[in-house]
């Protein structure tokens, strides 16, 4: 039977399909429950949550377009309308749909116990759990880093963090006493703040300016850490950057603004989705692609690869059913099949209005799902599923995670990519805490 956190309780961790709850979070209780297995406790990290959106809020771009237009002659007015239509056709702006997309608001370093998450409109918070003296988190902020949307650590690149924001990408790198982070030739180094314990500080070592100054709302690294892909809801093209050279190559397919980018774990495939309901699967050997259409189910709002990079799990804006794309043969073949993945409990138990966000852990054994709405009992919870991938994806509900604070809802969440002892899920809650939940079971460590 699925574990359910009673009202007023808080989820601490999973132990063999049982989601453990407590009355209050504490390091002592965490150490007694899972710390003895891991040798590490993940304390909640407080931050200032964003204010809830007002019903009458109008995005800046839309508000600007709503000003009174001076009177013009018929020809001038017609030409203005044509120009506006062309601008929206070739430079789409889907900012009003962006809140529905699972933006990467929290990211684990692949090889270290270091987490980074968006902690304010213009700032990022970094917490190093390996630093015994680093109880205080590091805040990364700079005048170039405005309206942060997405972030991701660079694979195989030391402690380098990329942050998508207004007009481009901020690249931060850790600097140590006696070993200063290097900047790309021709760029200015901006100093971030200092960690009190270890003496580590982060420098803004580069700023990659986006094409036409678009707001970067999607980022994904190639697994080898050589290339970075970025995109914007304001554009129908994405850019693949050679970060060492600071050079970007734009790639375009279709007309809709881009909602999401995801490089496969093996690097053989690349996924790009658009707000018009189309998505593209690329093979990265020759950069050819196949177009898929999901217009009847809406656009892709969440996408997550399996560990082997041979299937990708998708959630759509107008569907309560997930779908998986299975590649029929080895790379560079793009032959694939689209299969449904049912999560019946999301509707039957929770009274929700559909799926909101999904994340799949690196072992392929745990799937985290948040959902729209929900009744008074299930609202704001995250469902945890046991998953199997052979021959197709199947799921089994383990239970639900409840966050701290008053009426918490998940803002963003992500799994650690290479945590050996089992899946490690971190959730940024609307109540102003980033909490980490070890999901521990026998196939990984318990006996």
N, C-alpha and C positions, 0 to 999 in steps of 0.2 A: 504494500500500500504506500502511496506517495506521502512523503513527509510534508507536513503543513506547519508553518510557524504561527503559533497562537497570537492574537492581537496583543500588543504590548511587549512581545518578545523580540529578540534580535538574533539573526543567524550568525553563527560563528565559523562553521566549516562543515565538510562532509566526512563521515567515517563509514566506509562500506555501505553506500546507498542510504545512509541515515544523515539527514541534515540537522546538525546539532544547534539548538537554540539556547540563549542565555537571557537573563533579565537585564544585564548591563555589560557592555564591552569592557574588558580589562586585560592588560598584558598577562597578569597572573593566571587568569582563567584560560587564556589562549595557550599559555605555556604548558599548563596541565593537560590540555585537550589535544593539541597538535604539535606544540613546540617540542615535546619530548621526542617526537618522530623526526622533525625537520631540523632541530637545533636552531630554530629561528622563529621569531614572532613578528607578524606584520601588523603594527599598530595602525589604527585609523589616522588618516592625515586630514586635518581640518582645512577648509578653504572657504572663500566667500562665494556662495552660489549666485548665479545670475538671477535677477528679478523675474518673476513670472510674466509672460507676455500679456499685454492688455488686449482686450477683444477688438478695440478700435485702432490698434497699432498699424501703421502703414509703413512699409519699408521705405528707406530714404529715396531709393530710385523711383518708386511709385509716387511718393509725395512730391518729388521734384517735377514729375510729369503732369501733376494735377493742377499746376498753377494756371491762372487765367491767361488765355492766348489773345494778343492784340488782334484787332480786326484787320483782315486782309482781303484783298480782292479774290474772286473765285479761282483764278488760275494759281495764285500764290498759295491759297488754302489747299487746293487739290495737290499741288506739288509737295506741300508740307506733309500731307497725309501719306502720299506715295513714299516720301523719304523715310517717314516713321515706320511704315510697313516693311520697307527694305531693311531698315536698321534692325528691326526685331527678327527678320528672316535670317539675316546673315550674322547677326550678333545677338543671339537669344539671351534673355535674362529671366531665369527661373528662380529668382531669390525667394519667391513666395512658397515654392515647393521644397526649399532646402531644409526646413525643420523636420521634414519627414524622412530625410536620409540619415543613415547611420554613419555620421562623420566620425573619423578617428580622433576622439577627444582625449583618449588615454592610451599610453603606449609603454610596454615593458622593454627594457634593454634585452637583447637576445641572449647575451652571455653573462649578464650580471643581475643582481637583485636591485635594480634601479628602475624606478617608475617615474614617468613624466605625464602630466595631465594639464589641460587647460583650466586655469584657476581664476580667470577674469577675462574681460574683453580684450585686454592687451598684454596679458601675462601668462606665463607657463610656470608650473611648480615642479621641481625635481626633488625626489626623495631617495636617498641611497641607504638601503637597509643593511648594507655590508659595513658601513662606516660606524664603528662603535661610539664615536664622538659626534656623529652627525645627526643628532636628534632633530636639529632644526633643518627644515627644508630650504632649498635654494630657489629663489624667485628670479626668473629670467624676464626682463623687460627692457625695451629699447624704443626710441622714437620711430624706428623703422618697422616695428612689430605692432601693427594696428589691426584691430578686429580679427583676432586669431580664430581660425576655423578648424584646423586639422594639424596633427603632428605625427612624426614617426622617427624612431631611432634608426640610424644607418647600420645595416649588417656589416660585420667585419671591418668596422671603421672606428674602433675605439669608442670613446664617449662623444659621439657626434649626433646631434639632434636637429631635425629639420622641422620648421614650423611654417605652415601655409597661412598667409595673412593678406591684408590689403596690398595689392600691387606686386606681390612676389613671395619669395621664400627666404626666411631667415635661417641661417645655418650656424648653430652654436657648437662649440667644441670645448671640452674640459681642458683646463690648464693647471699644471701642477707646479709647486715650488721648484725652480730649477729646470723646468721643462715646459716652456710656454707654447701654447697651441699656435701653429703657423696659419697665416692668412694667405689666401690666393693673391698672387702678384697683382698689384694695382688696386687692391681693396684696402679699406680702412678698418682697423680692429676696434671694436667697441667693447668695453669691459662690462661684464655682468657682475652680479654681486658675489660675495665671498662666503664659503661655508666655514663656519666658525671652528669646527672640529678639525678637519683634515687639511685645511689650507687650499682646497680645490676651489677654483672659480671657473666660470664659463665665459668664453669670449665669443662675441658675434664675429665670426671669421669670414662671412660672405653674405651677400644678399643677391639672390637671383631674381631679376626683374622679369615679371611675366609678360607675355605678348600683349601689346596694347594696354598694359597696366591692369589686366583683369585681376579680380579677387581670387586667390588660390583657395579652392575648397576641396580638393582631392589630391592626395599624395600616395605614392607607393614606390618602394625601392626594389630593384632587382636583387635576387638573393645573394649575389656576390658583392653587393654594395657599390658596384661601379656606376650604375645608371639610376637616375631618379626620374620618375614620371610625375607630372603635375597637370592639373586641369582646373577649370572654373565653370560654375553654373552660367557664367556670362558668355561662354564661348563654345563652339562646336568642335574645336580641335584640342588635342592634348599635346604636351611637350615632353620629349625625352631628353634629359640633361646629362651631359658628361660633366659631372660635378667638378672633377679635377681641373678641367679647362674652363668651366663656367659657361659652356656653350650649350644651347638648347636647340633641338630640331622639332618643329611643329609637325604633327600628323593629324590629318582630318578625314573623317568619314561622316556623312549625314549632316543634318542641320540643327538638331536639338542641342541644347546646353547639356554638358556632361554632369552626371550625378555621382559617378563613382569610378575609381580605377583600382584594380587588384592584380599584382604580379603573382604568378603561380609559385609555389615553394621551390620548384626545380628550375624555374626561369624559362621553361620551354614555351609557356603560354602567358597571355596577357588578356585581361578582361576590362572592357570599358562599356559603361551603360549611359544612356541619355534619358532626359526627362520626357522625350516624345514617345517612350515605350519601346525603343529599339535598344539592343545591346550587341556588342561585337566581341568575338573571340579571335584573338590574333595568335599566330605562331611566330616566335621571335627569331627564327632562323633567317627568314626572308621578309618578315613583317607583312605577310598577307593575312587577310581576315575573312571571316564569314559573318554576315549580318543575321540576327535573329529579331523577331518581333514579339512583344508581349502586350500589345496595345489593349487587348481585352482584359488583362489583369492589371493594367496600369504600368508604371515604370518600376525598374529595379531600385529598391530602397536599401537593401542589404545584400551583401555577397561575401562568401567565405569559402576558401579552398580547403580540400582535404589535404592531409599531410603529404601525400604522394603526388599531388598536382594533377590527378587524373579525373577529378570531378569537382564541380563548384556548386555550392548550395546557394539558392537565391530566394529572397522574399520580395513580394510585389506590393505596390501601394493599394491595389484594389482586390486583394485576395488574402484569405486566411490559410491558404495551403502553400507550403514551400514547394520549390521545384529544384531538381538537381540535373545538371548537364554532365553526362558521362561521355568521355572520349572513347570511341570504339576501337581505336588502334593507337600505336605509339607516335610520338612527335616525329616529323612536323605535321602529321595528318590532322585535319580539322573536322573529320567525320565524328559526329556526336549525336547523342539522343537526349531528349528532355523528358524527365520522369517526375511525376508528382510525389511529394513527401508529406503525408498527412500528420497533423498534430491535433487530433480531435479534442483533447482536453482543454486546449486554449479557448475553444468556444463553449464546450459542454460544462466545464467547471467554473471558469472565470467570469463568464458573461461579458467577455471583451468584445471589441469592435475590430479585431484583427491583429496581426503581428506588427510590432514596431521595430525591434532590433534583434539581430541574431549574431552570435559568435560561436565558432567551433574551435575546440582546443587542438593543440598540435598533435596529440595522440589519436585524434578522431574518435574519442570515447565519451566526450562530454559536449553537449550543446546548450548554450544559454540563450533564452528567449524572453524578451519583454513584449508586452502587448498593450494595445490602446485601451483606454478606459478600464473596464472591469468593475465588478460590484464592490460594495463596501468591504467585503471580506478579502477579495483577491486583488483589489486595485493597488498598483504600485509594486507588485511582487515581480520577481524574475523566476521563470520556470527553468529547471535543470533536467535535461534528458540524457539518458544513457543511449549511445548511438552505436550501430554496427554498419559496416560498409560492404559486406559481402552477402550475396552478389550485388544487391542494391542497398540503399540507405534505409535502415529501420530504426525506430526510436521507441524508448520506454521512459515514461515520466518517473523521475526520482523524487522530486518535490519542488518546493519554492523557497526562495531567499527573500527575507525581509530586511530592509535597511534601517539605519538609526534615525532618530529625530521624529518630528511631527509630520505625518502624511508623506513619507519620502517616496520619490519616484526616481527611477534610474535615468540619469542624463546621458551617460555613455559608459561602456564597459568593454574590457578586453582581456584575453588570456595571455599569460606569459608564454613566449614562443618555445622555450627550451628548458622548462623547469622539470628536472629529472624525477622528482619524487611524486609527480602527478600533476593534473591540471591546477592552475593557479589563476583564479578569476578576480579581477579588480573592477570595482564599480564606483563611479562618481555619482553620488546621490544628491537630489535637489535640496536636501537638508544641510548640505555643506560639509560632507565627509566623503573621502575616498577610502573605501574599505576593501580589503583583500581577503578572499575566501579560498583556503586550500581545499581541494576536492580529492580526498585520499581514499584509495581502495586497493584491494589485494593485488591486482595485476601490476601495480607499480611498487608498493612498498610494504603493505600491511600483511601480517601472517596470522 
